[in-house]
Amino acid sequence: MIIYNIHPVNPQRRLIESTVRICKDEGGIAVYPTDTVYGIGACLGNAKGIERVGRLLQKNEKRLFSFICSDFSQMSRYVILSNAHFKLMKRYLPGPFTFILPATNLVPKKICPKRTTVGVRIPDCRTVLELVASLAVPLANTSIILSGGSRGNPDEVRPAVLNEVDVMLDIGPLENPVGSTIVDLTSTPPALIRQGKGVWNE
């Protein structure tokens, strides 16, 4: 596993570009920071990486799959996004929220064979946003099997993912490492599925 020490405010462009090559051209899986905890995933443009993420998800059914997107334009290709939902989500994103929406046919069946919905995120974290923007496709993202605040500590994350990933972007310990707040927008009114780091005010 390659480890890149990334500046949290000004991510080094050459390291982001190297990670893009690993994920896009070599079928690699990456670990990266978000505004909640460190995530693990592969870009949607690479079938080999998608298959590897799919195997990770099968190991534990509680490890749900989501997309990390760079912006709403990218997100709208993979979920059905109404004007009302866009206005609502714009109040909370970028931020520590995962929103569940109907999936479009661009969502890979290999990783999401029976689900008609998918969770989407735009984290408030410059490193992962620059990575996803450079990839030009979302990251198929899942959580790391660690308890509590360990998911925000790179010293504990590294040994846990050593045999599963190809590259890790390390920006140091994350502040208040708690999972994202999950909101289901397919129900009326929206349903709070999990209270996490984000404060839901609706």
KELUM-324618 format. One record per residue (C-alpha): residue number from 1; chain; residue in one letter; x, y, z. Coordinates in steps of 0.1 Angstrom, whole numbers. Layout:
N
R|NUM|A|A|X|Y|Z
...
***
This chain:
202
R|1|A|M|0|0|0
R|2|A|I|13|34|-10
R|3|A|I|8|61|17
R|4|A|Y|7|98|7
R|5|A|N|9|124|34
R|6|A|I|-15|151|21
R|7|A|H|-17|187|32
R|8|A|P|-52|191|46
R|9|A|V|-57|226|33
R|10|A|N|-37|226|0
R|11|A|P|-35|190|-12
R|12|A|Q|-4|184|-33
R|13|A|R|-15|182|-69
R|14|A|R|11|155|-79
R|15|A|L|-1|132|-52
R|16|A|I|-37|136|-62
R|17|A|E|-28|129|-98
R|18|A|S|-9|98|-88
R|19|A|T|-39|86|-68
R|20|A|V|-61|91|-99
R|21|A|R|-38|70|-120
R|22|A|I|-38|42|-94
R|23|A|C|-76|43|-91
R|24|A|K|-85|49|-128
R|25|A|D|-58|32|-148
R|26|A|E|-47|4|-124
R|27|A|G|-80|-7|-109
R|28|A|G|-69|4|-75
R|29|A|I|-88|9|-42
R|30|A|A|-81|40|-21
R|31|A|V|-85|52|15
R|32|A|Y|-91|89|18
R|33|A|P|-103|114|44
R|34|A|T|-138|129|45
R|35|A|D|-154|154|68
R|36|A|T|-166|125|90
R|37|A|V|-142|95|90
R|38|A|Y|-117|79|66
R|39|A|G|-135|61|37
R|40|A|I|-125|33|14
R|41|A|G|-136|30|-22
R|42|A|A|-129|28|-60
R|43|A|C|-139|51|-88
R|44|A|L|-169|42|-109
R|45|A|G|-149|43|-141
R|46|A|N|-130|11|-133
R|47|A|A|-147|-23|-134
R|48|A|K|-119|-40|-115
R|49|A|G|-120|-16|-86
R|50|A|I|-158|-18|-85
R|51|A|E|-156|-56|-83
R|52|A|R|-131|-53|-54
R|53|A|V|-153|-29|-35
R|54|A|G|-183|-53|-41
R|55|A|R|-164|-81|-25
R|56|A|L|-157|-59|6
R|57|A|L|-193|-51|9
R|58|A|Q|-203|-88|8
R|59|A|K|-181|-95|38
R|60|A|N|-204|-75|61
R|61|A|E|-240|-66|50
R|62|A|K|-240|-37|75
R|63|A|R|-214|-19|55
R|64|A|L|-235|1|31
R|65|A|F|-224|15|-1
R|66|A|S|-226|52|-12
R|67|A|F|-213|76|-38
R|68|A|I|-189|104|-30
R|69|A|C|-195|132|-56
R|70|A|S|-176|163|-63
R|71|A|D|-207|185|-69
R|72|A|F|-244|184|-77
R|73|A|S|-237|182|-114
R|74|A|Q|-218|150|-111
R|75|A|M|-244|137|-86
R|76|A|S|-273|143|-109
R|77|A|R|-260|116|-133
R|78|A|Y|-264|89|-108
R|79|A|V|-295|98|-88
R|80|A|I|-329|113|-97
R|81|A|L|-327|148|-82
R|82|A|S|-359|169|-81
R|83|A|N|-357|207|-77
R|84|A|A|-371|205|-42
R|85|A|H|-345|179|-32
R|86|A|F|-318|200|-48
R|87|A|K|-328|231|-28
R|88|A|L|-330|211|4
R|89|A|M|-296|193|-1
R|90|A|K|-279|226|-10
R|91|A|R|-285|238|25
R|92|A|Y|-265|209|39
R|93|A|L|-239|200|13
R|94|A|P|-209|201|13
R|95|A|G|-212|186|47
R|96|A|P|-214|154|69
R|97|A|F|-246|141|54
R|98|A|T|-256|111|32
R|99|A|F|-288|115|13
R|100|A|I|-307|85|-1
R|101|A|L|-323|91|-35
R|102|A|P|-336|70|-64
R|103|A|A|-307|56|-85
R|104|A|T|-304|61|-123
R|105|A|N|-293|33|-146
R|106|A|L|-257|46|-145
R|107|A|V|-254|30|-110
R|108|A|P|-234|-2|-115
R|109|A|K|-254|-33|-111
R|110|A|K|-224|-53|-99
R|111|A|I|-222|-33|-67
R|112|A|C|-259|-25|-63
R|113|A|P|-278|-53|-79
R|114|A|K|-311|-52|-60
R|115|A|R|-313|-17|-48
R|116|A|T|-333|11|-66
R|117|A|T|-318|38|-43
R|118|A|V|-283|49|-34
R|119|A|G|-268|71|-8
R|120|A|V|-249|102|-21
R|121|A|R|-224|125|-4
R|122|A|I|-205|157|-10
R|123|A|P|-181|159|19
R|124|A|D|-167|192|32
R|125|A|C|-131|179|27
R|126|A|R|-109|195|1
R|127|A|T|-87|164|-4
R|128|A|V|-115|140|-13
R|129|A|L|-133|166|-34
R|130|A|E|-102|173|-54
R|131|A|L|-97|136|-59
R|132|A|V|-132|130|-71
R|133|A|A|-132|160|-94
R|134|A|S|-99|148|-109
R|135|A|L|-114|113|-114
R|136|A|A|-144|129|-131
R|137|A|V|-166|101|-117
R|138|A|P|-178|94|-81
R|139|A|L|-161|72|-57
R|140|A|A|-179|40|-47
R|141|A|N|-175|44|-10
R|142|A|T|-179|23|21
R|143|A|S|-169|24|57
R|144|A|I|-138|9|73
R|145|A|I|-144|-18|99
R|146|A|L|-131|0|130
R|147|A|S|-149|12|161
R|148|A|G|-156|47|173
R|149|A|G|-130|74|168
R|150|A|S|-105|49|154
R|151|A|R|-119|55|119
R|152|A|G|-105|90|121
R|153|A|N|-71|81|133
R|154|A|P|-47|72|104
R|155|A|D|-24|53|127
R|156|A|E|-53|28|133
R|157|A|V|-67|30|99
R|158|A|R|-35|19|81
R|159|A|P|-32|-16|96
R|160|A|A|-69|-22|92
R|161|A|V|-68|-17|54
R|162|A|L|-33|-28|46
R|163|A|N|-43|-59|27
R|164|A|E|-74|-43|10
R|165|A|V|-63|-11|-6
R|166|A|D|-36|2|-29
R|167|A|V|-32|38|-18
R|168|A|M|-40|59|13
R|169|A|L|-43|97|14
R|170|A|D|-33|106|50
R|171|A|I|-41|142|62
R|172|A|G|-36|132|99
R|173|A|P|-62|127|126
R|174|A|L|-97|139|118
R|175|A|E|-116|162|142
R|176|A|N|-146|145|158
R|177|A|P|-146|114|137
R|178|A|V|-183|104|136
R|179|A|G|-202|88|107
R|180|A|S|-224|109|85
R|181|A|T|-261|117|92
R|182|A|I|-282|96|68
R|183|A|V|-315|111|55
R|184|A|D|-339|92|32
R|185|A|L|-353|116|6
R|186|A|T|-374|89|-11
R|187|A|S|-400|92|17
R|188|A|T|-424|121|24
R|189|A|P|-415|138|46
R|190|A|P|-378|130|45
R|191|A|A|-368|103|71
R|192|A|L|-338|106|94
R|193|A|I|-323|71|92
R|194|A|R|-292|77|113
R|195|A|Q|-281|106|134
R|196|A|G|-245|112|128
R|197|A|K|-222|142|127
R|198|A|G|-245|164|108
R|199|A|V|-273|183|125
R|200|A|W|-306|178|106
R|201|A|N|-329|208|112
R|202|A|E|-359|199|90
***
